[in-house]
Amino acid sequence: MTEHVPAPMDSDVDLHVDAPAPRLLPVLGAISAGGVLGALARDGVATAWPHPASGFAWSTFVINVTGCLLIGVLMVIVTDVLPHRRLVRPFLGVGVLGGYTTFSTYIVDIHKAASAGAPWVALAYLASTLIAAVLAVWAGTTVTSLLVHRRAR
């Protein structure tokens, strides 16, 4: 009989552990600093690449798909390469990539396109973003894992 090994707990902030506030402050600071950087990057892309309400929201699409690709890469790096770097995931994952990706804007863009009389654009945007985002996470995770494990040999 094999022994059940529980999945690792969230190493950033485990709400079931009574941790002193000073231990959480660096994590919250890393998330905040990363969030500012990610949001500024997202705003820069969206400002440089505007779209009409009835058009395909290419800037949001690119932001979300590249963000998902980078989340896949980051998860492999955090778990297989830098597992003991406590602030990497909160800073880059929750902060930078959480601030960069914008699935709330994705929903607003779908509503705007449908309301502007472009339901097929809205539907194409809805489906293509979901498919591309999931494939991007898979590709980022798979390729990075192959590279990391090839390098380890």
N, C-alpha and C positions, 0 to 999 in steps of 0.2 A: 504494500500500500504506500502510495506516495504522500508525502507530507504537504499540506496546503501552505503555501507561502503567501501572506497577504500582500496586496499591492502596496507600493510605497506611498506614504502619506505626502500631502502637499508640503514640501520642505520650506515654502515661503512663510506661510502663516497658518499654523494648525490651531483652529479655534478650540479644539478639545484639550489643548495643553495650556495650563496657566503660565504664560510667559510674562516676565516683567516687561513693562512698557518700553524701557530703554532698548531691549532686544528687538522690538518691533519697529522702532523709529528708523533705523537704517533701511529696512525693507520698504517702509512707506515712503521714505525720501527717495529711494531708487525708483519706485513706481512713479512718483510724482515727476521727478526729473525726466524720466524716460517718456512719460505721457506728454510732457511739454514738447519734447523733440519730435515725437511721432505726430502730434497734432499740427505742429508747424510744417512738417514735411508734407502731410496730407493737404493742408491749406495751400501750400505752394503749388502742388500738382493741380489741385482743383482750380486755383486762380489762373494758372498758366494754360489750362486746357478746359475752358468752359463749354457747355453744350446747351442747346435750346431745350425747353421743357418737353417738346415732342420728339427729341432725338435720343439716340442711344448714349447713355452716360459713360463715355469711354474713360474719362478720368477716374471715376469711382470704380469702374470695372478693373482698370489697371492697378489702382491702389489696393483693392481687395484681393486680387489674384496674386500680385507680387507679395503682399503681406502674408497671405496664406502659404506661399512658397517658402518665405523666410521663417515662418512659424514652424514648418516641417523641418527645415535645416536646423533651427535653433533647438528644437526638442531633442534631436539626436546629439547635438553638441553638448547640451546641458546634461543629458543622461549618460552619454558614453565617453565624452572627452573631458568635461569640466564638472563632474558631479559634486565636487566639494566647494564650488564657488557659489556661495549663498546668495549673492546679489545679482548674478548674471540673469537668471530667469525673471526675477521681478523687474529689473531694469529694462532688459531687451524684450522679453515676452509680454508681460502685463503692461509695462510702461510704453516703450517705443512702438512695438507692433500693435498693442491695444489702442494707442492713440492714433496710429497711422491707419489701420483698417477702420472701415466705417460702414457696417452693415445697417445701421440706422439710416444713413444717407441713401443707401441702396434701396431701402423700402420707400423712402420719400421720392426718389427718382422714378420708381415704378409707378407710384401714385400720380406723379406729375405727368408722366408720359401718357398714362391711361386717361387722365382728366383732360389732357390737351388733344385728345382725339387720335392717339396713336396706340391703340390697344395691342397691336401686333409687335410694335417696338417694345412695349412694356413686357409682354410675355417672352419675347426673345431675350431681353435683358435679364429678366427674372431667371429663366432656365439656364442661360449661358453662364451667368455669374455663379450660380450654385454648382454647376458641373465643373466649370474651370477652377473654382476655389477648392473643391474637394480633390480634384486631380492635382492641383498645385501642392496641396499639403502632402498628398501621396508621393508626388515626384520629389519634393524637397526631402522628405523623410527617407525614401528609398535610395536616391542617389547619394545623399550624404552618408547614410548608413553603409552603403557599398564602399564609398571612398574611405571612410573611417576604419572599417574592418579590413580593407585591403592594405591600408597603411600600417595597421597593427600587426600584420603577418610578417 
